[in-house]
Amino acid sequence: MNLLQDSSRPGNERAFTIGSLGEVITGLQSGITQYTQPILAILSRTLQDSEAEVRSNSAFAAGALIEWSEVDLSPQFGALFTALSAFFKVDSTSSPDEVHAKDNAAGCIARMIIKNAAALPLEQILPVWLGGLPLTKDFIENKPVFDAIFLLFEKRQDVVQPHLAHLLAVSSYVLQPAQQGQLTDETQQKLEQLLMALRSTVPAEMFTAAGIQ
């Protein structure tokens, strides 16, 4: 753990180390549980690192920890979201690492929603989180992102309703032939089923505006 806490090391080394930690968490799955607290303490610092690549890998690792640890991290969701919210401030001048960090932050927040949506102030979080969609760098994170969206449509459609137009536009984008490969077959099938279900409740004009046939 001391190696992970050495902020004096070059940024690329710190990024590699934190990225490797994320892969270890994913590999160990629930086996990471006993190390949850020291890892969380490290990631709470590296999420605010001066290097975007370190922050990006930290968001990935934090999401993996939330997904696989058997420790209830819900009490930490607020602090984690506060750190991650800064990742969404990207524009045309942002570096690829900053955009990548935004995508990983979206995946991390999605895992919070999947794990315990009731622990989050969804009305405050959704505008930030959904505003970071569609993903443009790390398409692997589309799976947790859309899994969280499917969950919200099932359990909390009231908080999703104000964002329907944007979600339809995002859906249209990821389903375009030019974006093939961004979704797993399973995610695409679930998204198409969701859109089919929404056709009976959402005005046709919204589908037309989003370019959904």
C-alpha positions in Angstrom: 0.0 0.0 0.0 2.9 2.4 0.6 3.8 2.3 -3.1 0.3 3.4 -3.9 0.5 6.4 -1.6 3.7 7.8 -3.0 2.6 11.0 -4.7 6.2 11.9 -5.5 6.4 9.3 -8.2 6.0 10.4 -11.9 2.4 10.8 -13.1 2.7 7.9 -15.6 3.9 5.6 -12.8 1.1 6.7 -10.5 -1.4 6.1 -13.3 -0.1 2.6 -14.0 -0.1 1.7 -10.4 -3.7 2.8 -9.8 -4.8 1.2 -13.1 -3.2 -2.0 -12.0 -5.1 -1.7 -8.7 -8.4 -1.5 -10.5 -7.5 -4.6 -12.5 -6.6 -6.4 -9.3 -10.0 -5.4 -7.7 -11.8 -6.7 -10.8 -9.9 -9.9 -10.8 -10.3 -10.6 -7.0 -14.0 -9.6 -7.1 -15.4 -10.1 -3.6 -12.0 -11.2 -2.4 -11.1 -7.5 -2.3 -13.5 -7.0 0.6 -10.9 -7.3 3.4 -8.8 -4.5 1.8 -11.7 -2.1 1.2 -11.0 0.6 3.7 -7.3 1.1 2.9 -8.0 1.1 -0.8 -10.8 3.5 -0.4 -8.6 5.9 1.5 -6.0 5.8 -1.3 -8.6 6.3 -4.0 -10.1 9.2 -2.1 -6.8 11.0 -2.5 -5.9 9.9 -6.1 -9.3 11.0 -7.4 -7.9 14.5 -6.8 -4.5 13.9 -8.4 -3.0 16.6 -10.5 -2.7 14.1 -13.5 -5.9 13.4 -15.5 -4.8 9.8 -16.2 -4.4 9.1 -12.5 -7.8 10.5 -11.8 -9.3 8.4 -14.7 -7.8 5.2 -13.4 -8.9 6.1 -9.9 -12.5 6.5 -11.0 -12.3 3.1 -12.7 -10.8 1.5 -9.5 -13.4 3.2 -7.3 -16.2 1.8 -9.5 -14.7 -1.7 -9.3 -14.4 -1.4 -5.5 -18.1 -0.3 -5.2 -19.1 -3.2 -7.5 -17.2 -6.0 -5.9 -16.6 -5.2 -2.2 -19.0 -6.7 0.2 -18.5 -3.7 2.5 -21.4 -1.2 2.2 -19.8 1.9 0.8 -23.1 3.8 0.6 -22.0 6.3 3.4 -19.1 7.3 1.1 -21.2 7.9 -2.0 -21.7 11.6 -1.3 -17.9 12.3 -0.9 -17.1 10.2 -3.9 -19.7 12.0 -6.1 -18.3 15.4 -5.0 -14.9 14.3 -6.2 -16.2 12.8 -9.4 -18.5 15.7 -10.3 -15.4 17.7 -11.3 -14.6 15.1 -13.9 -17.6 16.1 -16.0 -16.3 19.6 -16.7 -15.0 18.8 -20.1 -15.2 20.6 -23.4 -13.6 20.7 -26.8 -10.3 21.9 -25.3 -10.1 19.0 -22.8 -7.4 16.4 -23.2 -8.1 12.7 -24.1 -7.2 11.7 -20.6 -9.7 14.2 -19.2 -12.5 12.9 -21.4 -11.5 9.3 -20.5 -11.7 10.3 -16.8 -15.2 11.6 -17.4 -16.3 8.3 -18.9 -14.8 6.4 -16.0 -16.5 8.7 -13.6 -19.8 8.0 -15.3 -19.2 4.3 -14.9 -18.4 4.7 -11.2 -21.5 6.7 -10.5 -23.5 4.1 -12.4 -22.2 1.4 -10.1 -23.3 3.5 -7.1 -26.8 3.7 -8.5 -26.9 0.0 -9.2 -25.5 -0.8 -5.7 -27.8 1.5 -3.7 -29.7 4.2 -5.6 -31.6 5.0 -2.4 -28.4 6.3 -0.9 -28.0 9.0 -3.5 -29.7 12.4 -4.0 -30.7 11.4 -7.5 -32.4 14.7 -8.4 -29.0 16.4 -7.9 -26.8 13.7 -9.4 -28.7 12.9 -12.6 -28.2 16.2 -14.3 -24.4 15.9 -13.9 -24.2 12.2 -14.6 -26.5 12.1 -17.6 -24.9 15.3 -18.9 -21.8 13.3 -19.4 -23.5 11.0 -21.9 -22.9 9.6 -24.5 -19.5 8.2 -23.6 -16.9 8.9 -26.2 -13.7 7.2 -25.0 -14.3 4.2 -22.7 -17.2 2.2 -24.2 -16.7 -0.6 -21.7 -18.4 1.7 -19.2 -21.5 1.7 -21.3 -22.6 -1.5 -19.7 -22.9 -0.2 -16.1 -24.2 3.1 -17.4 -27.1 1.6 -19.2 -27.7 -1.0 -16.5 -28.1 1.9 -14.1 -30.5 3.6 -16.6 -32.5 0.5 -17.0 -32.7 0.2 -13.2 -33.9 3.8 -12.8 -36.6 3.4 -15.5 -37.8 0.3 -13.5 -37.6 1.7 -10.0 -37.5 5.5 -10.2 -39.0 6.7 -13.4 -40.1 9.9 -11.7 -36.5 11.1 -11.5 -35.7 10.0 -15.1 -38.7 11.7 -16.6 -37.2 15.2 -16.8 -34.3 13.8 -18.7 -36.2 11.8 -21.3 -35.3 13.9 -24.3 -31.6 13.7 -23.5 -31.8 10.0 -22.9 -33.6 9.4 -26.2 -30.9 11.4 -28.0 -28.2 9.3 -26.3 -30.0 6.1 -27.2 -30.3 7.2 -30.8 -26.5 8.0 -30.9 -25.3 4.7 -29.5 -27.7 2.7 -31.8 -26.4 4.3 -35.0 -24.6 1.9 -37.3 -21.5 4.2 -37.1 -21.3 3.5 -33.4 -21.6 -0.2 -33.7 -19.5 -2.0 -31.0 -20.2 0.6 -28.3 -22.8 -1.7 -26.7 -22.7 -5.4 -25.8 -25.4 -7.4 -27.6 -27.2 -7.8 -24.3 -27.2 -4.1 -23.5 -28.4 -3.2 -27.1 -31.2 -5.7 -26.8 -32.3 -4.3 -23.4 -32.1 -0.7 -24.8 -34.2 -1.6 -27.8 -36.8 -3.3 -25.5 -36.9 -0.1 -23.3 -37.4 2.1 -26.3 -40.2 -0.2 -27.6 -41.9 0.1 -24.1 -41.5 3.8 -24.1 -43.3 4.3 -27.4 -46.6 3.9 -25.7 -45.9 6.5 -23.1 -43.6 9.1 -24.7 -44.8 11.6 -27.3 -43.9 10.5 -30.8 -42.3 14.0 -31.4 -39.6 13.2 -28.8 -38.6 10.0 -30.7 -38.6 12.0 -34.0 -36.5 14.8 -32.5 -34.0 12.2 -31.2 -33.8 10.5 -34.7 -35.2 7.2 -33.5 -37.2 5.4 -36.1 
